[in-house]
Amino acid sequence: MSTPYAPWSISPARTIRRGHFWVPGEHVSLGGMTYQRGPMFVEWEAPERITRPWPIVLMHGGGFQGTEWFDTPDGRPGWAQRLVEAGYAVLVVDRPGHGRSPLHVETMGPMGPPFSYEGGRSIYFPGNDPRHTQWPFPPDDEAAMDEFIAGYGPLPADLEASETMDADRMATLLDRIGPAILITHSASGPDGWLVADRRPHLVKAIASIEPMGPPFAVIPNIGPMRWGPTAAPLRFEPPVTDPEVVRDAAPGALRLPSLVGLPILIVTAEASAFAAASPPTAAFLNAAGASAELLHLPDHGVHGNGHGLIYEKNSDAALAPVLTWLMRHTEGQA
């Protein structure tokens, strides 16, 4: 008889508080009926005693959902639990149209293509780079792959509209909970810049894990980054209404006042093909007045990671330098 599947048996006991709430969307009238467009589900956890001054909001990437922050594919605690253990209140969102945040094409617009097994393998699995050693299950483990892909769905076809909705819901969330730290991953990376642009006084720091890019890229099956580091408009100074003006502007000609003085960390992995997008993103933000820092994990003794570093075998080690940076820049700790 095989051993029952019991991931709770390998997860440490803890005392926490937990709950959830919704950030509602706009009312939409269709055929004489009223519907809600793009609400956002928020799950939160907090330790018995919160010891950190600011909560952390975790934003998932791609067509995935907030579950990517909870447990790793091999059943270990993910970053959400580790951050709670470190003393933070932690909020995990399902971006509008993803996970537990309902979608319907009549209220949110058409969806992009479904997420394929081949897409998952090309993004996350070790390819020809022998440095990629930390993926948590073998490429031929079909059952593990089935479970991993099960959490993915399509993205909204209109990337600009999707990012705008993400940022608007996040701004409302911060209005409700107060100042917070944002941690983004991959396709939610641009959302971090957009949220800070909307609520600069409520974003204490951003740690962006391999954000989608580089500036002005056209992301396959997702859409164009027409405004540089984002697909949705940013509030440049002087004001800009045409993204082509941003593309043609000399470095430093346009400023992003909302990002000045904001601690920004961009994290890259040793063996990720997506890591190359991050230095140009940091350069764009810094030319616009930000002070974005690059943290390359091998420089901190963390090796073997790909784009899915937040749930690879050494995910705890990958979090450690990020956590150190956050404490130093939001609490003044060394």
Summary of the structure (lengths in Angstrom):
residues: 334
radius of gyration: 19.4
end to end distance: 51.3
largest distance: 68.9
contacts: 1101
relative contact order: 0.13
helix: 35%
strand: 21%
